[in-house]
Structures are given as structure tokens and as C-alpha cells.
Amino acid sequence: MDLSPGNSILPLRGPAGSTFIFYIVYRFKTPCLDRSLLKSLTLLYSLFIVSNNLELILPSRIESVDEAAIKAEVFARENGFGDDVVSAVDLAVRESVANAVKHGNKFDETKVVRVIFEAVSNEFSIHVRDHGAGFSLDSIPDPTDPANILNASGRGILFMRSFMDEVEWVNHDEGGTIVKMIKRS
């Protein structure tokens, strides 16, 4: 049975296989199935999908943007994603980490930017968290509105939405903002 990241397996048939699978789920449910964490093991209609993830904790400085983008590319390629996904992820990571450093943490190096990459099957997900005051998405001007054409604000959000399949902004309970993005191959 190959349980390496990115591979999926059908559970063994019969009582022995079921007992084995349920033991794994029972034994590791706290670290693997805790909804507040990225899932390391997903149960989906009797199909286990093994995922791979990478967490980065970066200082709030502009050099962190390149570091996150380089690690995202390596992670994506190691998990079998092609150039189209790598390009989209690169742009989204650069923009979201730059926003976290500049707008969220305001270059305060005592605050970190937490980045999590996860690869499950054909999905590459990214979570970028800052420790700033948070913001309202509605307060960002629409860059496609003719009145805002020359305004630089809001273009990064437009780019992330354009390149990724899903983008969501969530205020964290302990402060800051989390950008959650998914790109499917």
C-alpha cells in the first residue's frame, strides 16, 4: 500500500481492511482530522487521500515574498503540478505574502507571516496569515471601475481572484487575516 503524499488508495476489502482503516482514523484523529488544522488524512467515501503540506514562518520583510514563492514552486513541482499551476501559484503567493508583510504586519518584524501549502490530489491550497488589524474586503476599491483605473489599490486582490480557482479572506480569532486560496490542475 503506497501512502506517499499525493497518492490515493482504496481501503482493503473485508473486516481486516476495515479494522485497519478505522484504527488509523481512530488512533490519529486528533492530529489528522482536527478541523482547525489542515487535514493530513481525508476520509472521502471510503477513499483515503494522502496529502502533503509545508508550513513556513517568515519575518515581515519584503525578502520573504521571494522566499515563499521559491518554496511554493519547489513544493508544487515535487507534488506533480505543471507549469500552469506553478505560474498561478507563484503570482498568488507573491501578492498575498507581500500584502501580509506590507498591509497586514506593516513591516513589523516582531510579527510573522505564516504560509501553509497543501497538495491533495489535483488541488494546491495556500493559506497566508498575517498578524495585523485585519481589513474589510468591501473597503478596497474595485480596480476595474473607471473611477479607479489609475489607483494602484486593489489590483492584487483582482490578480489573486483571476489566477486562483478559489480565494477567501477570513479574519482570524486571535487577530490578523488569513487568505485561503485553491488552484486545481
C-alpha atoms as an extended CHARMM CRD file, in Angstrom:
* protein
*
       185  EXT
         1         1  MET       CA              0.0000000000        0.0000000000        0.0000000000  PROA      1               0.0000000000
         2         2  ASP       CA              1.5520000000        3.2920000000       -1.1290000000  PROA      2               0.0000000000
         3         3  LEU       CA              0.7830000000        6.0440000000        1.4120000000  PROA      3               0.0000000000
         4         4  SER       CA              3.2030000000        8.5710000000       -0.0230000000  PROA      4               0.0000000000
         5         5  PRO       CA              1.8780000000       12.1340000000       -0.4080000000  PROA      5               0.0000000000
         6         6  GLY       CA             -0.4610000000       12.7170000000       -3.3180000000  PROA      6               0.0000000000
         7         7  ASN       CA             -1.4100000000        9.0830000000       -3.7960000000  PROA      7               0.0000000000
         8         8  SER       CA             -4.8490000000        7.7230000000       -3.1750000000  PROA      8               0.0000000000
         9         9  ILE       CA             -5.7140000000        4.1950000000       -2.1460000000  PROA      9               0.0000000000
        10        10  LEU       CA             -8.8540000000        2.1820000000       -1.7900000000  PROA      10              0.0000000000
        11        11  PRO       CA             -9.1850000000        0.6080000000        1.6330000000  PROA      11              0.0000000000
        12        12  LEU       CA             -8.6670000000       -3.0930000000        1.8650000000  PROA      12              0.0000000000
        13        13  ARG       CA            -11.8810000000       -5.0590000000        1.4900000000  PROA      13              0.0000000000
        14        14  GLY       CA            -13.2880000000       -7.1910000000        4.2760000000  PROA      14              0.0000000000
        15        15  PRO       CA            -13.2050000000       -6.9890000000        8.0590000000  PROA      15              0.0000000000
        16        16  ALA       CA             -9.4090000000       -6.9060000000        8.3770000000  PROA      16              0.0000000000
        17        17  GLY       CA             -9.0820000000       -3.9570000000        5.9880000000  PROA      17              0.0000000000
        18        18  SER       CA            -11.9300000000       -2.0660000000        7.6100000000  PROA      18              0.0000000000
        19        19  THR       CA            -10.4850000000       -2.6400000000       11.0740000000  PROA      19              0.0000000000
        20        20  PHE       CA             -7.0890000000       -1.3770000000        9.8910000000  PROA      20              0.0000000000
        21        21  ILE       CA             -8.5560000000        1.7770000000        8.3170000000  PROA      21              0.0000000000
        22        22  PHE       CA            -10.7950000000        2.5800000000       11.2880000000  PROA      22              0.0000000000
        23        23  TYR       CA             -7.8770000000        2.0230000000       13.6720000000  PROA      23              0.0000000000
        24        24  ILE       CA             -5.8060000000        4.5800000000       11.7250000000  PROA      24              0.0000000000
        25        25  VAL       CA             -8.6530000000        7.0940000000       11.7710000000  PROA      25              0.0000000000
        26        26  TYR       CA             -9.3340000000        6.4810000000       15.4820000000  PROA      26              0.0000000000
        27        27  ARG       CA             -5.6670000000        6.5000000000       16.5050000000  PROA      27              0.0000000000
        28        28  PHE       CA             -4.7010000000        9.6570000000       14.6200000000  PROA      28              0.0000000000
        29        29  LYS       CA             -7.9560000000       11.6110000000       14.6370000000  PROA      29              0.0000000000
        30        30  THR       CA             -6.6610000000       14.4390000000       16.8200000000  PROA      30              0.0000000000
        31        31  PRO       CA             -3.6500000000       15.4780000000       14.7000000000  PROA      31              0.0000000000
        32        32  CYS       CA             -5.0910000000       14.3590000000       11.3750000000  PROA      32              0.0000000000
        33        33  LEU       CA             -8.7700000000       15.1550000000       11.4290000000  PROA      33              0.0000000000
        34        34  ASP       CA             -8.9140000000       18.2500000000       13.6290000000  PROA      34              0.0000000000
        35        35  ARG       CA            -10.9830000000       20.7870000000       11.6630000000  PROA      35              0.0000000000
        36        36  SER       CA             -8.8650000000       23.6900000000       12.9200000000  PROA      36              0.0000000000
        37        37  LEU       CA             -5.7970000000       22.2560000000       11.2190000000  PROA      37              0.0000000000
        38        38  LEU       CA             -5.1360000000       21.4190000000        7.6130000000  PROA      38              0.0000000000
        39        39  LYS       CA             -6.1690000000       17.8230000000        7.1910000000  PROA      39              0.0000000000
        40        40  SER       CA             -3.3400000000       15.3490000000        6.7800000000  PROA      40              0.0000000000
        41        41  LEU       CA             -5.6650000000       12.4750000000        6.1160000000  PROA      41              0.0000000000
        42        42  THR       CA             -9.0190000000       12.9040000000        4.4430000000  PROA      42              0.0000000000
        43        43  LEU       CA            -11.7890000000       10.3280000000        4.5090000000  PROA      43              0.0000000000
        44        44  LEU       CA            -13.9310000000       10.6620000000        1.4110000000  PROA      44              0.0000000000
        45        45  TYR       CA            -16.4900000000        7.9670000000        0.6110000000  PROA      45              0.0000000000
        46        46  SER       CA            -14.2220000000        5.1380000000        1.8130000000  PROA      46              0.0000000000
        47        47  LEU       CA            -11.2940000000        6.5540000000       -0.1770000000  PROA      47              0.0000000000
        48        48  PHE       CA             -8.2380000000        7.7890000000        1.6800000000  PROA      48              0.0000000000
        49        49  ILE       CA             -6.2990000000       10.5810000000        0.0350000000  PROA      49              0.0000000000
        50        50  VAL       CA             -2.8250000000       11.1780000000        1.3910000000  PROA      50              0.0000000000
        51        51  SER       CA             -1.8370000000       14.8240000000        1.4020000000  PROA      51              0.0000000000
        52        52  ASN       CA              1.4150000000       16.6540000000        1.7370000000  PROA      52              0.0000000000
        53        53  ASN       CA              1.8560000000       20.0360000000        3.3740000000  PROA      53              0.0000000000
        54        54  LEU       CA              4.5770000000       22.5390000000        4.1390000000  PROA      54              0.0000000000
        55        55  GLU       CA              4.4420000000       25.3490000000        6.6730000000  PROA      55              0.0000000000
        56        56  LEU       CA              6.6320000000       28.4500000000        6.5130000000  PROA      56              0.0000000000
        57        57  ILE       CA              7.0260000000       31.0570000000        9.2380000000  PROA      57              0.0000000000
        58        58  LEU       CA              8.5170000000       34.1610000000        7.6730000000  PROA      58              0.0000000000
        59        59  PRO       CA              9.6210000000       37.5290000000        9.0560000000  PROA      59              0.0000000000
        60        60  SER       CA              7.6990000000       40.6180000000        7.9580000000  PROA      60              0.0000000000
        61        61  ARG       CA             10.1850000000       41.8730000000        5.4120000000  PROA      61              0.0000000000
        62        62  ILE       CA              9.9760000000       42.1170000000        1.6480000000  PROA      62              0.0000000000
        63        63  GLU       CA             12.5690000000       39.3480000000        1.1040000000  PROA      63              0.0000000000
        64        64  SER       CA             10.0120000000       36.8950000000        2.4820000000  PROA      64              0.0000000000
        65        65  VAL       CA              7.9870000000       37.3090000000       -0.7100000000  PROA      65              0.0000000000
        66        66  ASP       CA             10.7160000000       35.6860000000       -2.8420000000  PROA      66              0.0000000000
        67        67  GLU       CA             11.3920000000       33.0120000000       -0.2410000000  PROA      67              0.0000000000
        68        68  ALA       CA              7.7250000000       31.9940000000       -0.1430000000  PROA      68              0.0000000000
        69        69  ALA       CA              7.4430000000       31.9920000000       -3.9510000000  PROA      69              0.0000000000
        70        70  ILE       CA             10.5690000000       29.8380000000       -4.3900000000  PROA      70              0.0000000000
        71        71  LYS       CA              9.3760000000       27.3120000000       -1.7910000000  PROA      71              0.0000000000
        72        72  ALA       CA              5.8990000000       27.2610000000       -3.3750000000  PROA      72              0.0000000000
        73        73  GLU       CA              7.3750000000       26.4020000000       -6.7770000000  PROA      73              0.0000000000
        74        74  VAL       CA              9.5580000000       23.6210000000       -5.3730000000  PROA      74              0.0000000000
        75        75  PHE       CA              6.6300000000       22.2310000000       -3.3730000000  PROA      75              0.0000000000
        76        76  ALA       CA              4.3020000000       22.3570000000       -6.3920000000  PROA      76              0.0000000000
        77        77  ARG       CA              6.7670000000       20.5970000000       -8.6840000000  PROA      77              0.0000000000
        78        78  GLU       CA              7.6030000000       17.9410000000       -6.0580000000  PROA      78              0.0000000000
        79        79  ASN       CA              3.8770000000       17.2030000000       -5.8780000000  PROA      79              0.0000000000
        80        80  GLY       CA              3.4610000000       16.8270000000       -9.6330000000  PROA      80              0.0000000000
        81        81  PHE       CA              1.8420000000       20.1370000000      -10.5800000000  PROA      81              0.0000000000
        82        82  GLY       CA              2.5460000000       21.5370000000      -14.0310000000  PROA      82              0.0000000000
        83        83  ASP       CA              3.6360000000       24.9340000000      -15.2910000000  PROA      83              0.0000000000
        84        84  ASP       CA              0.1110000000       26.3880000000      -15.4030000000  PROA      84              0.0000000000
        85        85  VAL       CA             -0.4520000000       25.7130000000      -11.6890000000  PROA      85              0.0000000000
        86        86  VAL       CA              3.0910000000       26.7900000000      -10.7670000000  PROA      86              0.0000000000
        87        87  SER       CA              2.6560000000       30.1370000000      -12.5680000000  PROA      87              0.0000000000
        88        88  ALA       CA             -0.7020000000       30.8640000000      -10.9390000000  PROA      88              0.0000000000
        89        89  VAL       CA              0.5730000000       29.8540000000       -7.5000000000  PROA      89              0.0000000000
        90        90  ASP       CA              3.6950000000       31.9950000000       -7.9150000000  PROA      90              0.0000000000
        91        91  LEU       CA              1.6810000000       35.1320000000       -8.6070000000  PROA      91              0.0000000000
        92        92  ALA       CA             -0.8510000000       34.4390000000       -5.8420000000  PROA      92              0.0000000000
        93        93  VAL       CA              1.8480000000       33.6740000000       -3.2490000000  PROA      93              0.0000000000
        94        94  ARG       CA              3.8480000000       36.7710000000       -4.1540000000  PROA      94              0.0000000000
        95        95  GLU       CA              0.8030000000       39.0100000000       -3.9110000000  PROA      95              0.0000000000
        96        96  SER       CA             -0.6390000000       37.5150000000       -0.7170000000  PROA      96              0.0000000000
        97        97  VAL       CA              2.6860000000       37.4400000000        1.1530000000  PROA      97              0.0000000000
        98        98  ALA       CA              3.5020000000       40.9970000000        0.0170000000  PROA      98              0.0000000000
        99        99  ASN       CA              0.0910000000       42.1300000000        1.2860000000  PROA      99              0.0000000000
       100       100  ALA       CA              0.6420000000       40.3160000000        4.5980000000  PROA      100             0.0000000000
       101       101  VAL       CA              4.0650000000       41.9240000000        5.0780000000  PROA      101             0.0000000000
       102       102  LYS       CA              3.1260000000       45.4290000000        3.9000000000  PROA      102             0.0000000000
       103       103  HSD       CA             -0.5460000000       45.9420000000        4.7730000000  PROA      103             0.0000000000
       104       104  GLY       CA             -1.1530000000       43.3350000000        7.4910000000  PROA      104             0.0000000000
       105       105  ASN       CA              2.0070000000       43.3560000000        9.5800000000  PROA      105             0.0000000000
       106       106  LYS       CA              3.1910000000       46.7810000000        8.3400000000  PROA      106             0.0000000000
       107       107  PHE       CA              6.8000000000       45.5400000000        8.0680000000  PROA      107             0.0000000000
       108       108  ASP       CA              6.8570000000       44.8670000000       11.8280000000  PROA      108             0.0000000000
       109       109  GLU       CA              9.4560000000       42.0950000000       12.1200000000  PROA      109             0.0000000000
       110       110  THR       CA              8.1490000000       41.1090000000       15.5430000000  PROA      110             0.0000000000
       111       111  LYS       CA              5.0970000000       39.8110000000       13.6520000000  PROA      111             0.0000000000
       112       112  VAL       CA              5.4310000000       36.8040000000       11.3720000000  PROA      112             0.0000000000
       113       113  VAL       CA              3.7120000000       35.7160000000        8.1910000000  PROA      113             0.0000000000
       114       114  ARG       CA              2.5560000000       32.1050000000        8.3400000000  PROA      114             0.0000000000
       115       115  VAL       CA              2.2310000000       30.3220000000        4.9890000000  PROA      115             0.0000000000
       116       116  ILE       CA              0.8640000000       26.8030000000        4.5520000000  PROA      116             0.0000000000
       117       117  PHE       CA              0.9590000000       24.8980000000        1.2700000000  PROA      117             0.0000000000
       118       118  GLU       CA             -1.0560000000       21.7100000000        0.8940000000  PROA      118             0.0000000000
       119       119  ALA       CA             -1.2280000000       19.3260000000       -2.0350000000  PROA      119             0.0000000000
       120       120  VAL       CA             -4.0990000000       16.8690000000       -2.1700000000  PROA      120             0.0000000000
       121       121  SER       CA             -4.7880000000       15.0360000000       -5.4070000000  PROA      121             0.0000000000
       122       122  ASN       CA             -5.2390000000       17.7690000000       -8.0550000000  PROA      122             0.0000000000
       123       123  GLU       CA             -5.6030000000       20.6890000000       -5.6030000000  PROA      123             0.0000000000
       124       124  PHE       CA             -2.8950000000       23.0320000000       -4.4260000000  PROA      124             0.0000000000
       125       125  SER       CA             -4.0840000000       25.0900000000       -1.4560000000  PROA      125             0.0000000000
       126       126  ILE       CA             -2.3970000000       28.0580000000        0.1330000000  PROA      126             0.0000000000
       127       127  HSD       CA             -3.1200000000       29.7760000000        3.4510000000  PROA      127             0.0000000000
       128       128  VAL       CA             -1.3250000000       33.0390000000        4.2190000000  PROA      128             0.0000000000
       129       129  ARG       CA             -1.8490000000       34.5840000000        7.6360000000  PROA      129             0.0000000000
       130       130  ASP       CA             -0.7030000000       37.9390000000        8.9170000000  PROA      130             0.0000000000
       131       131  HSD       CA             -0.9970000000       39.3020000000       12.4650000000  PROA      131             0.0000000000
       132       132  GLY       CA             -2.2920000000       42.7460000000       11.6020000000  PROA      132             0.0000000000
       133       133  ALA       CA             -5.5230000000       44.5360000000       12.4320000000  PROA      133             0.0000000000
       134       134  GLY       CA             -7.4470000000       42.8670000000        9.5970000000  PROA      134             0.0000000000
       135       135  PHE       CA             -9.4110000000       44.6140000000        6.8820000000  PROA      135             0.0000000000
       136       136  SER       CA            -12.7630000000       44.6820000000        5.1630000000  PROA      136             0.0000000000
       137       137  LEU       CA            -12.7290000000       43.4610000000        1.5850000000  PROA      137             0.0000000000
       138       138  ASP       CA            -15.5830000000       45.8810000000        0.8520000000  PROA      138             0.0000000000
       139       139  SER       CA            -13.3180000000       48.8260000000        1.7070000000  PROA      139             0.0000000000
       140       140  ILE       CA            -10.9330000000       48.0090000000       -1.1660000000  PROA      140             0.0000000000
       141       141  PRO       CA            -11.8190000000       49.9820000000       -4.3130000000  PROA      141             0.0000000000
       142       142  ASP       CA            -12.7370000000       47.9730000000       -7.4220000000  PROA      142             0.0000000000
       143       143  PRO       CA             -9.7580000000       48.4200000000       -9.7960000000  PROA      143             0.0000000000
       144       144  THR       CA            -11.9700000000       47.7200000000      -12.8290000000  PROA      144             0.0000000000
       145       145  ASP       CA            -14.2190000000       50.7070000000      -12.0410000000  PROA      145             0.0000000000
       146       146  PRO       CA            -13.3030000000       53.5640000000      -14.4330000000  PROA      146             0.0000000000
       147       147  ALA       CA            -13.0100000000       55.9270000000      -11.4460000000  PROA      147             0.0000000000
       148       148  ASN       CA            -10.2100000000       53.7070000000      -10.0350000000  PROA      148             0.0000000000
       149       149  ILE       CA             -8.2650000000       52.8900000000      -13.2090000000  PROA      149             0.0000000000
       150       150  LEU       CA             -5.2290000000       54.9190000000      -12.1280000000  PROA      150             0.0000000000
       151       151  ASN       CA             -5.4720000000       53.7970000000       -8.4920000000  PROA      151             0.0000000000
       152       152  ALA       CA             -2.9580000000       51.0460000000       -7.6490000000  PROA      152             0.0000000000
       153       153  SER       CA             -5.0180000000       49.7830000000       -4.7070000000  PROA      153             0.0000000000
       154       154  GLY       CA             -6.9900000000       46.5510000000       -5.1080000000  PROA      154             0.0000000000
       155       155  ARG       CA             -5.1530000000       45.1360000000       -8.1120000000  PROA      155             0.0000000000
       156       156  GLY       CA             -3.5200000000       42.3480000000       -6.1010000000  PROA      156             0.0000000000
       157       157  ILE       CA             -6.9010000000       41.0620000000       -4.9730000000  PROA      157             0.0000000000
       158       158  LEU       CA             -8.0550000000       41.1170000000       -8.5910000000  PROA      158             0.0000000000
       159       159  PHE       CA             -4.9400000000       39.1870000000       -9.6400000000  PROA      159             0.0000000000
       160       160  MET       CA             -5.3810000000       36.5250000000       -6.9420000000  PROA      160             0.0000000000
       161       161  ARG       CA             -9.0100000000       36.0420000000       -7.9270000000  PROA      161             0.0000000000
       162       162  SER       CA             -8.0280000000       35.8180000000      -11.5940000000  PROA      162             0.0000000000
       163       163  PHE       CA             -5.2710000000       33.2330000000      -11.1960000000  PROA      163             0.0000000000
       164       164  MET       CA             -6.7180000000       31.0000000000       -8.4870000000  PROA      164             0.0000000000
       165       165  ASP       CA             -9.8810000000       28.8760000000       -8.5810000000  PROA      165             0.0000000000
       166       166  GLU       CA            -10.9590000000       29.8930000000       -5.0750000000  PROA      166             0.0000000000
       167       167  VAL       CA             -9.9250000000       32.8480000000       -2.9030000000  PROA      167             0.0000000000
       168       168  GLU       CA            -11.3370000000       33.7110000000        0.5070000000  PROA      168             0.0000000000
       169       169  TRP       CA            -10.3550000000       36.2160000000        3.1980000000  PROA      169             0.0000000000
       170       170  VAL       CA            -11.0770000000       35.2950000000        6.8160000000  PROA      170             0.0000000000
       171       171  ASN       CA            -10.4160000000       37.2670000000        9.9910000000  PROA      171             0.0000000000
       172       172  HSD       CA             -8.5570000000       35.0710000000       12.4860000000  PROA      172             0.0000000000
       173       173  ASP       CA             -9.9960000000       34.7970000000       16.0150000000  PROA      173             0.0000000000
       174       174  GLU       CA             -6.6600000000       35.8830000000       17.5060000000  PROA      174             0.0000000000
       175       175  GLY       CA             -6.2320000000       38.7950000000       15.1000000000  PROA      175             0.0000000000
       176       176  GLY       CA             -4.9640000000       39.1620000000       11.5930000000  PROA      176             0.0000000000
       177       177  THR       CA             -6.2400000000       37.9430000000        8.2700000000  PROA      177             0.0000000000
       178       178  ILE       CA             -5.9730000000       34.5730000000        6.5490000000  PROA      178             0.0000000000
       179       179  VAL       CA             -6.0850000000       34.3940000000        2.7690000000  PROA      179             0.0000000000
       180       180  LYS       CA             -7.2030000000       30.9100000000        1.6500000000  PROA      180             0.0000000000
       181       181  MET       CA             -6.6050000000       30.0300000000       -1.9810000000  PROA      181             0.0000000000
       182       182  ILE       CA             -7.0040000000       26.8940000000       -4.0840000000  PROA      182             0.0000000000
       183       183  LYS       CA             -5.6940000000       26.1210000000       -7.5610000000  PROA      183             0.0000000000
       184       184  ARG       CA             -6.8240000000       22.9530000000       -9.3330000000  PROA      184             0.0000000000
       185       185  SER       CA             -4.8800000000       21.2810000000      -12.1060000000  PROA      185             0.0000000000
